[in-house]
Amino acid sequence: MMRALLLAALILCAATAAADDAAASAARPSTALIERGITDKSFDDVILELDFAITERNFRITGRNTIGKGLRERGYADFPDVEVIHFCNLEYAREVRTVVSLVLLPQDHPDPRVNEFAVRMNGLLREILAFVLEDE
């Protein structure tokens, strides 16, 4: 049985930018890109290889969310393995302005309940982003 792995990086990196570059911040392009792959490797092997590949490229793993394990511990025995790995390259972080990124949930699932949930969740995520980006 193949297992799915969700690898997501929510990276909040901050760096100083020149004052004359303020005009560039007005245009905030929004692009959602997801790379997905499927393998017959075990979930544990994939996690080990991800850890290796991430750290070999000078990224630091800053956090993990073991969602599948957590939900199984709460009684959802059949919930699959899902782990979110957060990572950031601190040197690259110095090169950019403050960047807040989020990935919205797709709203085209065959089950309308999933789409309703995605619409609600995406609305909350957009509210959070709007709040953070407001000027004081």
C-alpha positions in Angstrom: 0.0 0.0 0.0 1.4 3.4 -1.0 1.3 6.2 1.5 1.1 9.8 0.8 3.6 12.3 2.2 2.8 15.9 2.6 5.9 18.0 2.6 5.3 21.6 3.2 7.5 24.4 4.1 6.0 27.4 5.7 8.9 29.8 5.8 8.9 33.1 7.5 12.2 34.8 6.6 13.1 38.3 7.4 15.7 40.6 6.1 16.2 44.3 5.7 15.6 45.9 2.4 16.6 49.4 1.2 14.0 52.2 1.6 14.0 53.0 -2.1 12.8 49.5 -2.8 9.4 50.1 -1.2 7.7 50.4 -4.6 8.6 46.8 -5.4 6.7 45.6 -2.3 3.4 47.1 -3.7 3.2 44.4 -6.4 2.9 41.1 -4.5 2.6 38.3 -7.0 0.7 35.3 -5.6 1.7 31.9 -7.0 0.8 28.5 -5.5 3.2 25.8 -6.6 3.0 22.2 -5.4 5.4 19.5 -6.4 4.0 16.0 -5.8 5.7 12.6 -6.2 4.7 9.0 -5.5 7.1 6.3 -4.3 6.9 2.7 -3.1 9.4 3.5 -0.4 8.2 3.2 3.2 7.0 6.3 4.9 9.9 6.1 7.4 12.5 5.8 4.6 11.0 8.8 2.8 11.3 10.9 6.0 14.9 9.8 6.5 15.8 10.7 2.9 14.0 14.0 3.1 15.9 14.9 6.3 19.2 14.0 4.6 18.4 15.9 1.3 17.2 19.0 3.2 20.2 19.2 5.5 22.7 18.3 2.7 21.6 21.5 0.9 22.3 23.6 4.0 18.7 24.0 5.1 17.8 23.8 8.8 14.8 21.8 9.8 12.9 24.2 12.1 9.9 22.1 13.0 7.7 19.1 12.3 4.1 18.4 12.6 3.3 14.7 12.8 -0.4 15.0 11.9 -1.1 11.4 11.2 0.5 10.1 14.4 -1.3 12.8 16.4 -4.7 11.9 15.0 -4.2 8.2 15.5 -3.3 8.9 19.1 -6.7 10.7 19.4 -8.6 7.7 18.2 -8.6 8.0 14.4 -6.9 4.6 14.0 -7.1 4.5 10.2 -5.6 8.0 9.6 -2.6 7.6 7.3 0.9 8.9 8.0 1.2 12.6 7.2 4.1 14.8 8.3 4.8 18.4 7.6 8.4 19.4 7.7 9.3 23.1 8.1 12.8 24.2 6.9 14.7 27.3 6.0 18.1 28.2 4.8 19.3 31.0 7.1 21.7 32.5 4.5 19.0 32.7 1.9 16.8 34.3 4.5 19.2 37.3 4.7 18.6 38.0 1.0 14.9 38.6 1.1 12.4 40.9 2.6 9.9 39.6 5.1 8.0 36.9 3.2 4.9 35.2 4.5 3.7 32.3 2.5 0.7 30.0 2.8 -0.7 27.2 0.7 -4.5 27.3 0.1 -6.5 24.1 0.1 -7.9 23.0 -3.3 -11.6 23.5 -3.7 -12.4 21.0 -6.4 -12.8 17.8 -4.5 -15.6 15.4 -5.6 -17.0 15.5 -2.0 -18.8 18.8 -1.4 -18.1 18.6 2.3 -14.4 18.7 1.6 -14.9 21.7 -0.6 -17.0 23.5 2.0 -14.3 22.9 4.6 -11.6 24.2 2.1 -13.6 27.3 1.5 -13.9 28.0 5.2 -10.3 27.2 5.9 -9.0 29.3 2.9 -11.0 32.2 4.2 -9.4 31.9 7.6 -5.9 31.6 6.1 -6.6 34.7 3.9 -7.8 36.7 7.0 -4.6 35.7 8.9 -2.4 36.8 5.9 -4.3 40.1 5.6 -3.9 40.9 9.3 -0.2 40.3 9.1 0.3 42.5 6.0 -1.7 45.4 7.4 0.2 48.5 8.1 0.0 49.7 11.7 
